[in-house]
Amino acid sequence: SNLLLLLLVLFENIQVGNNRSETRSAFAFSPLRSPYLLAGVSAALSIHLLGMNLPVLREVLKTEPVSLATWAALLPLALTVLVAMEIHKWTWAKRYPPR
């Protein structure tokens, strides 16, 4: 469940940046254009990391630290949401071009 929670957090952090526009690519926007969004996502991820790594919070939340190898395995899985949404935006733009 610890890995599933981390995967969901990574999905959501990636999707936040992707949801800045329903029609334009996530790569069309600089992450620095939305400093509050970047700060919020960074803060949320930091809190999650604290929950996994601080002994007091690990005991309360029943989590465990995650190895770098696990992070390396989960990140490509989390990026699938970005790939799927970029394909959706591209096909939508082809089907319904702006007027």
TORVO-821316 format. One record per residue (C-alpha): y, x, z. Coordinates in steps of 0.1 Angstrom, whole numbers, plus 5000, padded with zeros to 4 digits. Layout:
c2_c1_c3
Y_X_Z
...
//
This chain:
c2_c1_c3
5000_5000_5000
5023_5030_5006
5019_5040_4969
5024_5005_4957
5056_5002_4977
5069_5035_4963
5060_5024_4928
5079_4991_4932
5109_5009_4946
5109_5032_4916
5106_5002_4892
5136_4985_4908
5157_5017_4908
5151_5022_4871
5156_4985_4863
5189_4984_4881
5203_5009_4855
5186_4990_4827
5201_4957_4837
5237_4968_4832
5235_4951_4798
5211_4925_4785
5217_4936_4749
5228_4973_4749
5206_5002_4756
5206_5017_4790
5213_5050_4773
5246_5037_4760
5261_5038_4795
5268_5069_4816
5254_5064_4852
5287_5079_4864
5306_5049_4850
5293_5028_4879
5297_5050_4910
5291_5021_4934
5258_5012_4916
5248_5049_4917
5257_5052_4953
5238_5020_4962
5207_5031_4944
5209_5065_4959
5213_5051_4994
5184_5027_4990
5161_5054_4978
5173_5077_5006
5164_5050_5032
5130_5046_5016
5124_5083_5017
5135_5083_5054
5110_5055_5061
5082_5075_5045
5091_5109_5061
5106_5104_5096
5079_5102_5122
5095_5074_5141
5100_5052_5110
5065_5061_5097
5050_5048_5128
5070_5016_5128
5066_5010_5090
5030_5023_5088
5039_5046_5059
5030_5081_5050
5047_5110_5031
5039_5111_4994
5030_5144_4977
5049_5157_4947
5018_5153_4926
5018_5116_4935
5055_5113_4927
5048_5130_4893
5020_5104_4886
5041_5074_4897
5073_5082_4879
5059_5078_4844
5044_5045_4854
5078_5033_4867
5094_5044_4835
5073_5019_4815
5098_4992_4826
5126_5011_4808
5105_5016_4777
5095_4979_4776
5131_4967_4781
5145_4991_4755
5119_4978_4730
5129_4942_4739
5166_4950_4735
5160_4967_4701
5139_4938_4688
5164_4913_4701
5192_4931_4683
5172_4931_4650
5164_4894_4653
5199_4883_4664
5225_4908_4651
5260_4905_4665
5284_4886_4644
//
